[in-house]
Amino acid sequence: MKGSYKIRQWFPYMVSILCSLLFLYAATSKLWDFQQFKIQLGQSPILTAYADWVAWLVLIMEYTIAFLLFIDAFRLKALYAALGLMSMFTTYIILVLHFSDYIPCSCGGVLENLGWTEHIIFNAFFIVLLTVAILLSIPKLPPKAVPS
């Protein structure tokens, strides 16, 4: 019983650190070469018209979520936000792979070197981690008292 409490307490925290580092790394590498990131977004068949504001929105969201994951009071909401963002990235990749002839990569850093299948597996791994962390973070409700 005591071991499961520690897992419930530490697993979400460790996933938060891991995801925060991932988002900080990804956002910083995009910011480092921001013009190239915007150009690649502009080449996307889905995001062409919105590339400028999507580029800024992605950076702001990645940095914001990364920092909120470190704050206990916001951790659960930040885990949900991280799950949503990872799910959107994964959905975008799948849509572009299935419905586009040209597939630009607007990922940053090391992630840019992954193939599309590896990228989906990488994202799916984080989606599973985030889902488990969220499930372990949801406060348990006390059992209802049965009237006598």
C-alpha positions in Angstrom: 0.0 0.0 0.0 2.8 2.4 0.9 4.6 1.7 -2.4 1.6 2.4 -4.5 1.2 5.8 -2.7 4.8 6.6 -3.6 4.2 5.7 -7.3 1.0 7.8 -7.3 3.0 10.7 -6.0 6.3 10.4 -7.9 5.3 9.1 -11.3 3.3 12.2 -12.3 6.1 14.4 -11.0 8.7 12.5 -13.1 6.6 12.6 -16.2 6.1 16.4 -15.6 9.9 16.9 -15.5 10.4 14.7 -18.7 7.7 16.5 -20.6 8.8 19.9 -19.4 12.3 19.2 -20.7 10.9 17.9 -24.0 8.8 21.1 -24.5 11.6 23.4 -23.4 14.0 21.7 -25.8 11.5 21.7 -28.7 10.5 25.3 -28.2 14.0 26.6 -27.8 15.2 24.7 -30.9 12.3 26.2 -32.9 13.0 29.7 -31.5 16.7 29.3 -32.3 15.8 29.0 -36.0 12.5 30.7 -36.0 12.5 31.9 -39.6 13.0 28.3 -40.8 10.3 27.1 -38.5 7.8 29.6 -39.9 8.8 28.7 -43.5 8.3 25.0 -42.8 4.9 25.7 -41.3 4.0 27.8 -44.3 4.8 24.9 -46.5 2.3 22.7 -44.7 -0.8 22.0 -46.7 -2.9 22.5 -43.6 -1.3 25.5 -42.0 -0.2 27.7 -44.9 -2.6 30.6 -44.3 -1.9 30.6 -40.5 1.8 29.9 -40.3 2.8 33.2 -38.7 0.4 33.1 -35.7 0.6 29.3 -35.4 4.4 29.5 -35.1 4.1 32.0 -32.2 1.2 30.1 -30.6 3.1 26.8 -30.6 6.1 28.4 -29.0 4.0 30.2 -26.3 2.1 27.0 -25.6 5.2 24.8 -25.3 7.0 27.3 -23.0 3.9 27.9 -20.9 3.1 24.2 -20.4 6.8 23.5 -19.6 6.8 26.0 -16.8 3.4 25.1 -15.4 4.4 21.4 -15.2 6.9 22.5 -12.4 4.2 24.2 -10.3 2.3 21.8 -8.0 -0.9 23.9 -8.0 -1.0 23.7 -11.9 0.5 20.3 -12.5 -2.7 18.4 -13.3 -4.0 21.1 -15.6 -0.6 21.3 -17.3 -0.5 17.5 -17.7 -3.9 17.8 -19.5 -2.5 20.6 -21.6 0.6 18.6 -22.5 -1.5 15.6 -23.4 -3.7 17.8 -25.6 -0.7 19.4 -27.3 1.0 16.0 -27.9 -2.3 14.6 -29.3 -2.6 17.6 -31.6 1.0 17.2 -32.9 0.4 13.5 -33.5 -2.9 14.1 -35.2 -1.3 16.7 -37.4 1.5 14.3 -38.5 -1.0 11.5 -39.3 -3.2 13.9 -41.3 -0.3 15.3 -43.3 1.1 11.8 -43.9 -2.3 10.5 -45.2 -3.6 13.5 -47.1 -0.6 15.4 -48.5 2.0 14.9 -51.2 4.6 17.1 -49.6 5.4 16.7 -45.9 7.4 19.5 -44.3 9.0 18.8 -41.0 8.7 21.8 -38.6 10.2 19.9 -35.6 13.2 21.2 -33.9 16.6 19.8 -32.9 17.1 16.0 -32.6 13.4 15.3 -33.4 13.9 16.7 -36.9 16.1 13.6 -37.6 13.4 11.1 -36.7 11.4 9.4 -39.5 7.6 9.9 -39.5 6.9 6.4 -38.1 9.5 7.0 -35.3 8.0 10.4 -34.6 4.5 8.9 -34.2 5.9 6.2 -31.9 7.8 8.9 -29.9 4.7 11.0 -29.5 2.5 7.9 -28.7 5.0 7.0 -25.9 4.6 10.5 -24.4 0.8 10.3 -24.8 0.8 7.1 -22.8 3.1 8.5 -20.1 0.9 11.6 -19.8 -2.3 9.6 -19.7 -1.0 7.4 -16.8 0.3 10.5 -15.0 -3.1 12.1 -15.2 -4.9 9.0 -14.0 -2.5 8.8 -11.1 -2.9 12.5 -10.3 -6.6 12.6 -10.1 -7.5 12.8 -6.4 -9.3 9.8 -5.1 -12.8 10.5 -3.8 -13.6 9.0 -0.4 -16.1 6.1 -0.6 -19.7 7.2 0.0 -21.0 6.5 3.4 -23.9 4.1 3.3 -26.8 5.3 5.4 -27.7 2.9 8.1 
